[in-house]
Amino acid sequence: MDSRIMIVDDEEMIREAAEMLFQAEGIDLVSASSGKECLGYLESGFRGVILMDVMMPVMDGWDTIREIVGNGLYEGNIIVMLTAMDAPGDKMEGLQEYVTDYITKPFYIQSLLDSIHYYLSLLQTEGDVT
């Protein structure tokens, strides 16, 4: 399995910055501007680490996670919330087991990279077991 990351954020600048950061690390990045686009990639077979913004129009991050789980698309993925919100809020209720990490913006780039490398290694370990 390839080491892949999906960034789900409605802000183009955030997606472009993530693309530059992860490409420099040699990590394949898929960029989704909405929850609906994220679901499309998952339905097409994407598996990896999903960096999910909370605040997005139409379908926010929590609603997107509910759809991921409800449509049976969670397996083989690790979801990391990447958001400006200090606390998850009530909409996270019932989704705790599907969110591996909650990283608030601004963040230290090296800390984010360290976390992503760790999560990718967990997915590769899972892939080796099956």
Backbone bond lengths (Angstrom), bond angles and torsions (degrees), N, CA, C in turn:
res aa  C-N    CA-C-N  psi(-1)  N-CA   C-N-CA  omega(-1)  CA-C   N-CA-C  phi
1 M - - - 1.459 - - 1.527 109.07 -
2 D 1.306 116.18 136.56 1.455 121.04 177.34 1.518 110.41 -73.09
3 S 1.347 115.86 148.14 1.452 120.78 173.58 1.510 107.67 -78.81
4 R 1.315 116.22 112.19 1.448 119.27 -176.72 1.515 112.02 -132.83
5 I 1.316 113.17 152.03 1.459 121.88 177.16 1.516 107.37 -130.18
6 M 1.325 114.88 143.68 1.451 120.38 171.06 1.522 107.52 -119.58
7 I 1.317 116.23 128.23 1.461 121.03 172.85 1.522 106.42 -101.44
8 V 1.325 115.88 128.34 1.458 121.81 178.32 1.520 106.90 -118.20
9 D 1.328 115.98 103.83 1.466 121.17 -176.27 1.523 107.97 -155.02
10 D 1.314 116.62 137.39 1.466 119.87 -179.75 1.522 112.67 -78.98
11 E 1.328 117.96 -10.29 1.465 121.26 -179.60 1.533 110.20 -92.00
12 E 1.319 115.66 116.39 1.457 121.44 -177.03 1.528 112.17 -59.68
13 M 1.332 117.39 -39.33 1.474 119.87 -179.38 1.525 111.46 -61.76
14 I 1.311 117.69 -38.16 1.469 121.54 178.60 1.532 109.23 -64.88
15 R 1.327 116.41 -45.67 1.472 120.18 -179.71 1.524 110.97 -63.01
16 E 1.325 117.93 -41.74 1.464 121.20 179.64 1.524 111.72 -66.43
17 A 1.328 116.94 -40.43 1.470 120.59 178.02 1.526 110.32 -63.87
18 A 1.315 117.12 -41.49 1.467 121.25 178.60 1.524 110.09 -63.95
19 E 1.322 115.86 -40.67 1.464 119.68 179.44 1.527 111.12 -60.27
20 M 1.325 117.03 -46.22 1.469 120.32 179.20 1.531 111.01 -63.88
21 L 1.315 116.60 -42.89 1.459 121.68 -178.06 1.530 111.40 -62.18
22 F 1.322 116.64 -50.84 1.460 119.59 -174.90 1.521 112.65 -76.41
23 Q 1.319 118.09 -31.96 1.466 119.26 175.43 1.523 110.32 -63.64
24 A 1.326 117.11 -37.12 1.470 120.74 177.35 1.531 111.01 -63.37
25 E 1.335 116.40 -25.18 1.465 122.02 178.61 1.532 111.62 -90.29
26 G 1.331 116.92 -2.48 1.463 120.67 -178.57 1.516 113.29 76.44
27 I 1.325 116.61 24.63 1.464 121.68 -178.79 1.519 108.81 -107.00
28 D 1.320 115.88 129.32 1.456 122.04 178.37 1.530 109.19 -69.06
29 L 1.321 116.33 133.29 1.465 121.37 -178.36 1.516 110.27 -125.05
30 V 1.315 115.05 133.13 1.451 122.92 172.23 1.519 106.25 -107.89
31 S 1.316 116.58 134.40 1.458 121.64 -175.19 1.524 109.59 -113.54
32 A 1.341 116.35 124.38 1.464 121.95 178.10 1.523 108.72 -122.42
33 S 1.322 116.34 132.00 1.462 120.62 -177.73 1.521 113.04 -92.44
34 S 1.341 116.89 -0.96 1.465 120.22 -178.49 1.525 110.31 -156.88
35 G 1.331 114.97 165.58 1.452 119.55 174.90 1.517 111.87 -62.60
36 K 1.314 116.52 -38.48 1.466 120.62 179.65 1.528 110.94 -62.90
37 E 1.335 116.92 -42.08 1.468 119.98 178.25 1.526 110.62 -65.34
38 C 1.326 116.79 -38.58 1.467 121.84 176.10 1.525 110.18 -57.70
39 L 1.313 116.84 -47.88 1.466 121.09 179.59 1.528 111.31 -60.32
40 G 1.318 116.60 -38.12 1.464 120.43 177.54 1.518 111.92 -61.01
41 Y 1.326 116.82 -44.11 1.473 120.21 178.01 1.525 110.79 -63.89
42 L 1.322 117.02 -41.15 1.464 120.31 179.36 1.525 111.00 -65.01
43 E 1.326 117.26 -41.19 1.461 121.01 178.19 1.525 111.20 -65.27
44 S 1.338 116.60 -26.51 1.474 121.52 178.03 1.523 112.59 -84.80
45 G 1.336 117.39 -0.59 1.454 120.45 173.96 1.515 116.96 111.17
46 F 1.337 118.49 2.77 1.462 118.75 178.89 1.527 109.38 -58.64
47 R 1.329 115.45 136.24 1.462 122.63 171.13 1.518 106.85 -140.70
48 G 1.324 116.13 134.10 1.459 120.56 -179.55 1.511 110.64 163.33
49 V 1.311 115.69 -152.05 1.460 122.55 178.89 1.521 108.07 -94.41
50 I 1.322 116.25 128.72 1.456 122.02 179.82 1.522 108.10 -108.62
51 L 1.335 116.35 116.92 1.468 122.13 173.93 1.520 106.44 -93.33
52 M 1.323 116.58 108.36 1.457 122.29 -170.47 1.525 111.11 -110.57
53 D 1.333 115.29 123.17 1.460 120.41 171.87 1.525 108.17 -75.23
54 V 1.322 117.25 149.14 1.458 120.91 178.48 1.525 110.49 -84.56
55 M 1.321 116.08 -51.37 1.462 120.48 -172.28 1.529 110.93 -90.67
56 M 1.332 115.08 101.77 1.463 121.82 175.97 1.527 107.04 -137.75
57 P 1.330 116.90 149.52 1.465 119.14 178.69 1.532 111.64 -71.19
58 V 1.285 116.58 159.19 1.464 126.74 177.93 1.524 111.64 68.73
59 M 1.319 117.95 -67.99 1.465 122.39 179.72 1.522 108.03 -126.35
60 D 1.340 116.53 107.78 1.466 118.54 -178.90 1.532 110.39 -76.28
61 G 1.325 115.91 178.44 1.458 120.47 -177.17 1.513 113.98 -59.77
62 W 1.339 116.54 -39.57 1.468 119.88 -179.05 1.525 110.66 -67.26
63 D 1.333 116.96 -42.73 1.464 120.15 177.51 1.527 110.86 -63.50
64 T 1.322 116.16 -37.25 1.466 120.39 178.34 1.524 110.51 -63.74
65 I 1.330 117.04 -43.06 1.471 120.13 178.56 1.523 110.31 -63.56
66 R 1.328 117.44 -40.91 1.474 119.86 177.12 1.534 111.01 -58.69
67 E 1.329 116.78 -40.49 1.466 121.18 177.87 1.530 111.09 -67.87
68 I 1.326 117.03 -40.22 1.469 121.11 178.23 1.521 109.59 -58.19
69 V 1.326 115.79 -50.08 1.461 120.90 -178.56 1.532 110.38 -66.86
70 G 1.330 116.66 -46.95 1.460 121.64 -178.06 1.521 113.61 -61.92
71 N 1.324 116.65 -29.78 1.466 121.18 179.91 1.531 113.35 -94.32
72 G 1.342 116.38 7.22 1.465 120.19 177.84 1.515 114.46 69.17
73 L 1.339 116.87 31.77 1.466 121.63 -176.16 1.533 113.29 -106.58
74 Y 1.320 117.02 9.12 1.474 119.59 -175.14 1.527 112.73 -79.40
75 E 1.317 118.08 -37.21 1.462 121.46 -173.78 1.528 111.30 -56.97
76 G 1.344 115.19 134.15 1.454 121.01 179.23 1.521 113.74 87.32
77 N 1.333 116.34 4.67 1.463 121.25 179.86 1.523 110.96 -123.20
78 I 1.309 115.02 153.64 1.464 122.48 170.91 1.521 106.09 -122.25
79 I 1.336 115.94 126.61 1.465 120.60 -178.85 1.514 109.77 -103.10
80 V 1.328 115.03 126.82 1.461 123.04 177.25 1.529 106.96 -121.55
81 M 1.311 116.30 121.97 1.458 120.01 176.78 1.527 107.49 -79.29
82 L 1.309 116.00 131.50 1.464 123.10 179.89 1.522 105.86 -127.61
83 T 1.349 116.40 101.51 1.455 119.28 -166.72 1.518 113.27 -148.42
84 A 1.311 115.63 160.81 1.460 121.78 176.00 1.529 111.61 -84.60
85 M 1.328 117.52 -9.55 1.465 121.17 -179.25 1.525 110.03 -75.63
86 D 1.333 116.58 130.74 1.465 120.87 -179.49 1.527 112.96 -67.42
87 A 1.320 116.67 -36.73 1.457 121.24 -177.02 1.522 109.36 -129.00
88 P 1.331 117.29 148.09 1.459 120.39 -176.32 1.532 114.81 -61.19
89 G 1.305 118.98 -36.12 1.455 120.71 -178.25 1.520 112.03 85.31
90 D 1.325 115.04 177.72 1.468 121.99 -174.29 1.523 113.90 -67.89
91 K 1.335 117.84 -26.15 1.468 119.89 -176.65 1.530 112.51 -67.93
92 M 1.337 117.44 -14.25 1.464 120.01 177.89 1.532 110.59 -76.98
93 E 1.318 117.02 -15.55 1.459 121.54 -178.11 1.526 110.78 -50.74
94 G 1.320 115.77 125.07 1.456 121.61 -179.96 1.521 114.25 87.89
95 L 1.335 117.42 -6.31 1.465 120.47 -178.17 1.528 112.73 -111.07
96 Q 1.323 117.36 0.71 1.460 121.35 -174.33 1.524 112.54 -54.06
97 E 1.312 117.66 -39.32 1.467 119.93 -176.73 1.524 112.80 -70.22
98 Y 1.336 117.66 -13.08 1.458 121.10 -178.53 1.523 113.26 -100.89
99 V 1.322 116.74 -8.68 1.466 121.30 -179.06 1.522 108.20 -107.06
100 T 1.328 116.21 114.30 1.453 121.19 -176.63 1.518 112.30 -79.47
101 D 1.332 116.59 -34.15 1.462 120.30 -176.11 1.523 108.89 -150.53
102 Y 1.325 115.75 156.86 1.460 122.98 179.81 1.525 106.33 -133.37
103 I 1.322 116.61 101.07 1.465 122.27 -175.56 1.524 109.01 -106.25
104 T 1.329 116.22 125.64 1.462 119.78 -179.14 1.528 110.94 -95.70
105 K 1.334 114.24 144.16 1.464 122.41 175.29 1.525 107.37 -86.85
106 P 1.296 119.79 143.11 1.459 126.25 -5.68 1.532 110.82 -74.25
107 F 1.299 116.22 157.45 1.459 122.00 -178.54 1.522 108.57 -135.45
108 Y 1.317 115.04 163.33 1.463 120.26 175.86 1.520 108.42 -82.49
109 I 1.306 116.89 127.12 1.462 121.91 -176.37 1.521 111.25 -57.96
110 Q 1.330 117.49 -44.22 1.460 119.45 -178.20 1.525 111.33 -64.70
111 S 1.319 117.33 -36.99 1.469 119.84 176.98 1.518 111.13 -63.57
112 L 1.342 116.49 -41.74 1.459 120.50 177.71 1.525 110.23 -62.70
113 L 1.330 116.88 -46.57 1.469 120.46 179.61 1.525 111.41 -60.75
114 D 1.331 116.73 -43.44 1.466 120.50 178.62 1.532 110.37 -59.80
115 S 1.332 116.37 -44.60 1.462 120.55 179.21 1.523 111.05 -62.56
116 I 1.317 117.01 -45.47 1.470 121.35 -178.51 1.528 110.90 -63.17
117 H 1.317 117.29 -44.04 1.475 119.81 177.74 1.528 110.50 -60.27
118 Y 1.319 116.53 -40.45 1.467 120.85 178.51 1.536 110.60 -63.08
119 Y 1.336 117.34 -48.03 1.463 120.64 -179.02 1.527 111.39 -64.48
120 L 1.318 117.16 -38.99 1.471 119.72 176.19 1.520 110.99 -62.86
121 S 1.334 117.25 -37.98 1.462 119.67 178.85 1.530 110.52 -66.04
122 L 1.327 117.57 -34.75 1.471 120.43 176.65 1.526 110.69 -64.24
123 L 1.327 116.61 -42.91 1.460 119.86 178.73 1.520 111.49 -64.72
124 Q 1.327 117.15 -38.85 1.466 120.05 179.15 1.530 110.33 -67.48
125 T 1.326 116.86 -36.73 1.457 120.73 176.56 1.519 110.13 -63.30
126 E 1.359 117.17 -43.29 1.453 120.95 176.73 1.519 110.09 -59.52
127 G 1.334 117.10 -42.74 1.458 121.74 -179.79 1.515 112.36 -63.89
128 D 1.341 116.74 -32.51 1.466 120.95 179.39 1.519 111.54 -72.44
129 V 1.338 116.77 -29.31 1.457 121.37 -177.23 1.516 111.36 -75.35
130 T 1.333 116.73 -37.18 1.473 119.38 -175.58 1.501 112.37 -85.39
